[in-house]
Amino acid sequence: MSIGAVGTAGKLDELDRDFEARLVECSRLAFRIAYSVVRHRQDAEDVAQEAFAKAYRHFRQLRDRDRFRAWLVRTTWRAALDRQRSNRRRAAHEQAVEEPPETPVNESVEARERASRLWTAIDALPEKFRVAIVLANIEGHDLAEVAALLGIPVGTVKSRLFFARQRLKELLQ
Amino acid sequence: MTFRQAHGRPERSRGVTIDQELQAALDVDPSPEFLARVRTRIANEPAPSRWTFRSGSPWMWLASGAAVAAVAIVAVLVSRPNSHRNVSGAGALTARVISPTAQMPREVLLDPARGGSKDPPYTRTAVAEPFRAADDGAEIVVDRREAIALRALLAGSLLPAEEALVVTPATPMEIEPIAIAPLEIGGEGVRQ
């Protein structure tokens, strides 16, 4: 289903076709970034959807592919952090947030416990280390791609990943 | 080259394990309905703006209002008649001079018996003249009799020359001696 099929006929122009291509290309990236923060599938989809809606409103300035991906990463990350904070504030959702991340049903208790410890350790990282190591472990990003997404030099990405791993080792031991 | 290929060195077995665990934890895909939901949501969004700044922005409205006001001012200035522009241009910086007689009644000014003149002492004109305090001979209307009296006073006399008093030398006065009768005083201690 295309955007033009859902929207009015006037919307089906080059701009919409470009956005459709970006949406197909980056939907999983946005979802995984949101999931790495909120750790809840439905919440992650809501966050990613909001980020794409915002991107559509600013799409004229974001038509460049690399710029769109970097902007989407930052926007999704911030939106996910906001959702995480609001979830923690709401008493009704507090129980769900404190639950361990969703894992396959057939996964062992030991694996669940290990995943829970990993997420706890990642949450304890400073934000700049946290986003770097998350981006480095999704979508097969290399150092240059992580640097481009974060708008920082490759050397900075290397050092942040090094300190993030060191800190995770300490926390998991 | 992926991040794992670039950094999967054997000496970092624990680091690789952490990366592998993280990759496994993040290997989650959205639901099949996710893309459809996003498309539906975007279909309800307004179209992307065609301008650099968003429609509805306060700056856009301010700029539009300023442009309309500027066009209106220019249109008003251009459509004004030429005469209005001349008057306003000439009188902008020079003051209009009105003689002091301007506040007197016209019949007084025209009555010769009152020292007036048949010529109109002043004319109201829209053409402004520069102020000349020294040589414009500002007309002061004074009654003729008052003028004669003032001139006589200034000449040293209140009367005309033919009516002036003849001053004659005064005759010396004869002063008679005053006779004072001597006091008559009775005996000392006698009550009078």
Chai-1 contact restraints between the chains, C-beta under 6 A:
chainA,res_idxA,chainB,res_idxB,connection_type,confidence,min_distance_angstrom,max_distance_angstrom,comment,restraint_id
A,M1,B,R39,contact,1.0,0.0,6.0,A-B,restraint_1
A,I3,B,R39,contact,1.0,0.0,6.0,A-B,restraint_2
A,I3,B,I42,contact,1.0,0.0,6.0,A-B,restraint_3
A,V6,B,R39,contact,1.0,0.0,6.0,A-B,restraint_4
A,V6,B,T40,contact,1.0,0.0,6.0,A-B,restraint_5
A,V6,B,A43,contact,1.0,0.0,6.0,A-B,restraint_6
A,G7,B,A43,contact,1.0,0.0,6.0,A-B,restraint_7
A,K11,B,A47,contact,1.0,0.0,6.0,A-B,restraint_8
A,L15,B,P48,contact,1.0,0.0,6.0,A-B,restraint_9
A,S27,B,L35,contact,1.0,0.0,6.0,A-B,restraint_10
A,F31,B,P30,contact,1.0,0.0,6.0,A-B,restraint_11
A,R32,B,L26,contact,1.0,0.0,6.0,A-B,restraint_12
A,Y35,B,V28,contact,1.0,0.0,6.0,A-B,restraint_13
A,S36,B,L26,contact,1.0,0.0,6.0,A-B,restraint_14
A,E45,B,P30,contact,1.0,0.0,6.0,A-B,restraint_15
A,E45,B,F34,contact,1.0,0.0,6.0,A-B,restraint_16
A,Q49,B,V38,contact,1.0,0.0,6.0,A-B,restraint_17
A,Q49,B,R41,contact,1.0,0.0,6.0,A-B,restraint_18
A,F52,B,V38,contact,1.0,0.0,6.0,A-B,restraint_19
A,A53,B,R41,contact,1.0,0.0,6.0,A-B,restraint_20
A,A53,B,E45,contact,1.0,0.0,6.0,A-B,restraint_21
A,Y56,B,I42,contact,1.0,0.0,6.0,A-B,restraint_22
A,Y56,B,E45,contact,1.0,0.0,6.0,A-B,restraint_23
A,F59,B,P48,contact,1.0,0.0,6.0,A-B,restraint_24
A,R60,B,P48,contact,1.0,0.0,6.0,A-B,restraint_25
A,A115,B,A25,contact,1.0,0.0,6.0,A-B,restraint_26
A,L118,B,E21,contact,1.0,0.0,6.0,A-B,restraint_27
A,A136,B,F3,contact,1.0,0.0,6.0,A-B,restraint_28
A,N137,B,D19,contact,1.0,0.0,6.0,A-B,restraint_29
A,N137,B,L22,contact,1.0,0.0,6.0,A-B,restraint_30
A,N137,B,Q23,contact,1.0,0.0,6.0,A-B,restraint_31
A,N137,B,L26,contact,1.0,0.0,6.0,A-B,restraint_32
A,I138,B,L26,contact,1.0,0.0,6.0,A-B,restraint_33
A,G140,B,T2,contact,1.0,0.0,6.0,A-B,restraint_34
A,H141,B,F3,contact,1.0,0.0,6.0,A-B,restraint_35
A,D142,B,M1,contact,1.0,0.0,6.0,A-B,restraint_36
A,D142,B,T2,contact,1.0,0.0,6.0,A-B,restraint_37
A,D142,B,F3,contact,1.0,0.0,6.0,A-B,restraint_38
A,R165,B,G15,contact,1.0,0.0,6.0,A-B,restraint_39
A,L168,B,I18,contact,1.0,0.0,6.0,A-B,restraint_40
A,K169,B,R14,contact,1.0,0.0,6.0,A-B,restraint_41
